[in-house]
Amino acid sequence: MNRRAFGRAVALLGGSLGAFVATPARAGTLTQDERDALTRGEVVTRPVDADLEEGTYLGGVSYGIVEAPAPFVLALLRDVSVYKDILALTLEANPAGRKGGDQLVYFKHGGRLGSAGYTMRIREADAENTIRFWMDRTFDHEIDDVWGYVRIDPLGPSTCLATYAILCDLGTVYRVLFGERIRAFALETPGHIRTVAGSLHRETQTLPLP
């Protein structure tokens, strides 16, 4: 999906999903029920479908509270080696060089019934703590498109809100056979960030002083 098409997707979704906007949402767009769920340690998810000229996209936006400082989580997300732990169904996540100032990462997702590979372009966090990613179509790819972002908003000195948004065009076969399963797994990403970042941060707090 090009930037213009993604903008149309955002506009299409705006009426029913106020959190999925061009500037990623902060906690202020969440309902009280969603805030309560986050406080209980749950991941809040909002599924999204977008039928565009470029293809049929599915995905959504999800939120989770992470018990680690925002700078710590952002630093962690620059490490390609953690992607297999925070992205469900990931079989491979390997650095593939750089393009401009962006990191290229080759991904392969799947399970015993099949897999699909593609190369993702990942942009460093901007001034609003947002990491953007999109599939680079100049490389071989076994799905049609992926686009999204991760945003880390500080909630205090030791906690933050992880927001994960994704739209993907899996192609007809993958969408029909695995679309809802893939969506459900993808939208659990803030929970995986919470587990991995929280565990690693606790370890740093218990290390003996030199």
N, C-alpha and C positions, 0 to 999 in steps of 0.2 A: 504494500500500500504506500503510495507517495504521500507527501505532506498534505497536499490539497485534499486527497481522498480521506485521510485521517481526520482532517478538519471537518469534513462532511459527516463522518461517523460521529464525532463529538457533538455536532449540532443536532444530529438525529437523536442522540441519546439524551440530550440535555433536559428534555421535558420530563422524562421518566427516571432519570438518574442524575440528580444534581451534583453528585460527588465526582462524576466522570466528566471533567471539563478540561479545557486546554491547559490551565494551570492546575496541577494536581491538588486534590482537596486537602484541607486540614481538618482537624477533629470537629471544627465548628459546623460542618455540614452533616454530621451524624445525628440521628434521632436519639431520643432519650433511651429507648429500648436497646439501640445499638451500643450506646455508651455503657449501659448496664452490662450488656453481654461482654464487652471488652474488659470491664472491670472484673468480671468473673473469670477472665483468662481465655475467653472464646475468640475465635476468628469470625469476624463479621464479613459476609460475602453478599455481593449484589451481582447476579448474572446479567449479561448483556448479549444481545444478538443484533447484528447490523447487516442488512442485505443491501450491498452497494453494487455499483456498476463493475467495480474491480473484483468482486467476489462475495461470497457469503461468509461473514465473520462471526465467530462466537468468542466469548470470553467474559470479562467482567472486572470488578474492582473488589478488593478485599482489604481488611484492616486487622492489625493485631498489635497489642502492647508488648514491647520488648523490655525486659529488665536489664538494660545496659545503656550507657550514655550514647547519644546520637553520634558523636565523633568516632566512638569505638565501632559502632555498627557500620558506618560509612567506610571506615578503613577496612573492615572485614570484607565488605562487598567488592572491594578492589582486588581481592584474592581469588583468582579463578579456581583454585583448588577446593573452595568451599561450595561451588555451585552444585556438585553432585549431592551434597547434603541438604541444600535448601530448595532445590527444584526437583519435584517428584518425577519418577519415571526416567531420570537422567542416567543413561548408560555411559556416556562420554561427555566431558567438558574440557576441551584442550585449547590452550592458546594457539592462535593461528596467525600471529603477527599484528601489525597495526595498519590503519588506513587513516591518513590525516592524523588527528589527535586521538582517534578512537581505537579501543581494543577490539580485535577480532577473536572470536571464540567459536570453535567448531563444536556443535552439540549433536548428540544422538540420543533420542528418547524412544522408549518403548518397553516391551516385555516379551513374553514367550510367544505372543501372537503376531509380532512384527515390530519393526522399528523404523524411524525416519530421521535422517540427518540433514543439517543445514548449518550455515555460518551466520552468526549473529554479530552485529556491530554494536558495541556498548560504549556509550559516552560517559565520561567522568561526571561526577555530581556537580550540578551548577550551584549558583548562589542560594537557591531554595532547597538544597539537599535532595535534588531529584536526579536520579540516574536513568537515562533513557536508552532503550534498546530497540533494534529493528533488524530483520533479516536482510542480509546483503544478497540480492538476487544475482549478482555477478558470479557468485560461486554456485556449484552444484547444490541443488536442494530438492528434498523429497516431500515437502509441503509447499503450499503456495505463498504464504506470507505470515509474518508475526510482527507485532508492534506493541510497545508498552513502556512502562516506567516503574521504578521503585522510588518511593519518597520516604525519607526518614525525618520526622518532625520531633524535636525535643519536647518532652512533657515536663522535664525537671532535670536535675543534675545526673540522675541515674536511671531514667526511663525515657522511652521514646515511642512514638507511634509509627509503625511500618505500614505503608500503603502500597499495594501491588495492583497494577492495572494491566490488562492484556487483551488484545484482540488478535485472533489468528484465523486465517483461512487455511483449513486443513486439506482442502480438496474434497470432492464428493464422497469418495470411498471412506477415507479416514473419518470424515465428519459423521457419516451415517453409522459406521460401525463403532467408533470410539469417542465421538465428540463430547457427549455428556460426561463420560468418565474422565477424559482429558481435562475438561473444564473444571470438574470438581477437584481433581488433584492440583491443578494450577492455582486455584484460588485458595488453597491451603498454604501457599508460600509464606505469608506473614507468620504463621505458626511455626514453620521450619526455621525461619530467621530468628524467632524468639528462642527456640530450643538451642540452636547452635550458638548464637551470639550470647545468650544468657549463660550457657555453660562455660564458654571460653572466658567471658568476663569474670565469672565467679572464680575460675582458676587463677586469673591474674591477681585477684584480691587475696588469695590464700597462699601465694608464693612467699617463701621466707625472704626477708630483707637480706641484701648482700652484706 
